[in-house]
Amino acid sequence: MMMRENEKSMRTLAMLRYQADRYQSVGNGSMCQRVNAEIRRLMNKMSESSKN
């Protein structure tokens, strides 16, 4: 079950990184920052779950 959750998180992470790149390319800095904050939150959650 843990592997399934990790796979889901990795897919979400890839989607968010794509969105951040798109927002940056069109010059929407505030949305880019918002998406990058979500990326950091997800990565922290993933690192916490891998420690357990």
C-alpha positions as CSV (number, residue, x, y, z in Angstrom):
1,M,0.0,0.0,0.0
2,M,2.9,2.4,0.7
3,M,4.2,2.0,-2.8
4,R,0.9,2.9,-4.3
5,E,0.7,6.1,-2.2
6,N,4.3,7.0,-3.2
7,E,3.5,6.4,-6.8
8,K,0.5,8.7,-6.6
9,S,2.6,11.4,-4.9
10,M,5.3,11.2,-7.6
11,R,2.7,11.7,-10.3
12,T,1.3,14.7,-8.5
13,L,4.8,16.1,-8.1
14,A,5.4,15.8,-11.8
15,M,2.1,17.5,-12.6
16,L,2.9,20.4,-10.2
17,R,6.4,20.9,-11.6
18,Y,4.9,21.0,-15.1
19,Q,2.4,23.6,-13.9
20,A,5.1,25.7,-12.3
21,D,7.1,25.7,-15.5
22,R,4.1,26.8,-17.5
23,Y,3.2,29.6,-15.1
24,Q,6.8,30.8,-15.2
25,S,7.0,30.7,-19.0
26,V,4.0,33.0,-19.3
27,G,5.2,35.3,-16.6
28,N,2.7,34.5,-13.9
29,G,5.0,34.8,-10.9
30,S,2.4,34.6,-8.2
31,M,0.9,31.4,-9.4
32,C,4.3,29.9,-10.0
33,Q,5.2,30.7,-6.3
34,R,1.9,29.2,-5.2
35,V,2.6,25.9,-7.1
36,N,6.2,25.8,-5.9
37,A,5.0,26.1,-2.3
38,E,2.7,23.1,-2.9
39,I,5.6,21.2,-4.4
40,R,7.7,21.9,-1.2
41,R,4.7,20.8,1.0
42,L,4.3,17.5,-0.9
43,M,8.1,16.8,-0.8
44,N,8.1,17.4,2.9
45,K,5.2,15.0,3.3
46,M,6.9,12.4,1.2
47,S,10.2,12.7,3.2
48,E,8.3,12.4,6.5
49,S,6.5,9.2,5.3
50,S,9.7,7.6,4.1
51,K,11.3,8.1,7.5
52,N,8.6,6.1,9.2
